[in-house]
Amino acid sequence: MIDLAGTTVRDDGAVEGAFVDALRTVGALRDGRADEELLRVVRSTMGMSKIAVFRDMLEEEGRAQSANAAFEDAYARRVLAGDVDALPGAEDALRELREDGIRIALTTGFSAATRDLLIESLGWANLVDLALSPDSQLRGRPAPDLVLGALIRLQVDDVRAVAVAGDSVNDLLCGHRAGASIVAGVLSGAHDRESLAAAPHTHLLDSISELPALIRHRAAVALP
């Protein structure tokens, strides 16, 4: 189970910028500007369901829904403008995993529409077996639902056969709570080494490109 923004997809502030645009749209910024405390909150919620984050921040459901819609529009504009692209080695890593017979699920806090637009823009639809977002049945991170939901849909028999990789503390908590045998923090996105090291994890990777070799090594070690 592999995260999108910050793990396989170069963020360069696109998610953060879309959050700020959304909060500005609903009048939730003082003087129309984001202060450092607000940006800290936004960064801490990376990997989580976006609508859940807006509900926590704005409390009122109508404003949260409006902010979420504005976020989706703002991020989609960045995708369509070419401001969001694959991180170095990400596509090769997906291809390696497929060649090794590994089933691939991309998981994200984005809505299904934003997720699918992003995957389409990258040309990755044929490289993955499943893509999941939070919905009415699946809670977003740090709950374990996205991993467990993918496990069920891909008919994986044992959660210990699952590897989870992501760039945020919430990704790691999700994988740990689901019981994955590999929970790898990827140092290419939202949270730094210190933050990821303090969260439950089995490995820290400089890049998602290291994941295929890690999985091959773990599989070889597990052989009788």
N, C-alpha and C positions, 0 to 999 in steps of 0.2 A: 504494500500500500504506500503510494508515494504522493506527497503533497505537490501542489502546483506552484503558486507564487512564492518566490524566494528559495525554492528547492530545485525545481526544474525550469522555472520561468524567471527571467531577470525582472526584478521589481523596479529598481531605480526610483523608488518613491511613488510609483503609480497608485498603489493601494492607499497609501497615506494621503496622497493628493486628492484621490477620489473621496475619501472620508471627509477631508476638510471642505471640499466643494459641496458635499451633501449637507454637512452641518451648517454651512453658510446659506444654503438654499432654504433651510427651515428656520433661519434666524437664531441659531444656537451658538453663534460666535460673538464675543464681545468686540465691538467695532469692526465686525466682519473678519477678524484675524484670529488665527489659532495660536494660543500661548503654549509654552513648553510643557506645562502640566497636562494640557489636553493632548498634545502629541505623545506624551509619555503613556497616557491611558490608551490611546489608539495603538501604539506599538505593543503594549502588553497584551492586547486582545488579538494579535495576529494569529491566524489559523482558526479562529472561532467563527461561528455563524454570524454573518453580517447583520441580519435582522435582529438576532439576539443581542448583539452589541448595542445597536441603536435603541432597543427596548430598555436596556439597562441605563443607557446614557440619558435618554429623553423621557422615559417613564410613560408618557402619554402614547397610546397605541397609534393614534392617527398621525402624530408627528414622526413616530418611529417608522411607520410604513412609508411616509413621504420621503424621509431621509434615505431609507433603503432604496427606494425607486430612483432617487437622485444619485445615489452611489452607483447603482447599476449603470445608469446613463453615463455618468462621468468616467467610469472605468471602461465601458464599451467604447467611448470616444477615443480613449488612449490606445486601446487594442487596434481599432480601425485606423488610427493615425500611424500605426507602426511603432508606437512607443514601448511596446511589450514584446519581448522575444525570448527565445530559449537561452538558458545559461549554457556556457561552453561544456560540451561533453554530455549534456542531458539527453539529446536524441540518440547519440551513440549508446548511452547506457540503457535506454529503453530497447534498442535493437539487440543489444547483447543479452538482455534478460529474456527477450522472446526467443532468441536463438538457443538459449539454455533451457527452454521449455517452461519458464516461469510465467505464471499468469499475473498480469499487471492491472492493478486498480489505481486510478488517480482519484484522490480525495481532496476536498477543498471546502472552505467556508463560504465560497461564492454560491450564488443561486445556480440552478441548473442552466438557465439561459446564458448567464455570464460564463459559466464553466464551458459550455458547449461552443460558445463563440470563440473563446480562447483556444480550445483544442482544435477547432476548425482553422483558425488563423495560423496555427503552428503546423498544420498538416499531420496531426498525430492520431487521427481517428482510427487508422488501421494498425497503430502500434500498441493500443491498449485494449484490454478485454472488458473493462468496466470503468465508469466514471461516476462518482457519487458526491452529492451535496446534502446538507441538512434539509429535512423536509418534515412533514407532519408525523412521519413514523420514525425518523432518525434524528436524534439530537446531534447538535454540532459538538466539536471538540470543546473542552477536554473530556467529554463523555466518550465511552468506547464504541458508540453505536456505528460510526462510519466503518471502522475496522470489522466489527462483528457482522454488519450488514453486507459488506463485501465478501466476507468469508462464506456467508450463507448463499449469496447469489452466484459465487464462483464454485460452490460445492467443494470447498476445502474441508477435509475431514478433521484436521487437528489445528487448533490455533497456534500450536508451537511450530507449525510450518510456515507461519506468517512473519514477514519482515515489514517493519514500518519505518519510513524515512521522512523527516520533515525539518524545517528550519526554525520552528518555534517551540517554546516550552509546552504549549497546548498540544502540538503534534505528539510530543514525547509522552505526555500524560495520557493521551488517548491510546497510544500503542501499549503502554505499560498496563493500563487498566483493562485492556482487552486480552492481555496475556501473550502478546507476540514474543517470539524468542529473540528476535532482533529488533531493537528500538534505537534507531540511529539518528542522532542530531546532525544536521548538515549545516556547515558554517558558511553559508552563502547568502543568507537572507536576514530575516527580522531580528533574531536574537543572537547575541555574541557567545563566545565560548564559555565565559563564566556563567551566564544564565543557563545555557544548555547543560553544562556540567553539573549544575545544582539540581537539575530535574532528573527523574528516573530515566535511565538510558543504559544501553549496552555498549554503544560505540559512538564516537564523534568522528565525522568525516569532513574533510576540507571541501569535498565536492560530491555531488550525486554520482559522478563518474566512477567513484570508488565502490559503489554498492554492488555491482555484479560480482566483482572479485571477492568481496566479503561474503556474499551468499554462497559462492562456489566453495570458499574455504570452510565455511560452517558446515556445508553439506558433506564435504570430504571428511571432516573431523567426526561427523555423526555416523559415518559408515561403520558397520561392524567389522 
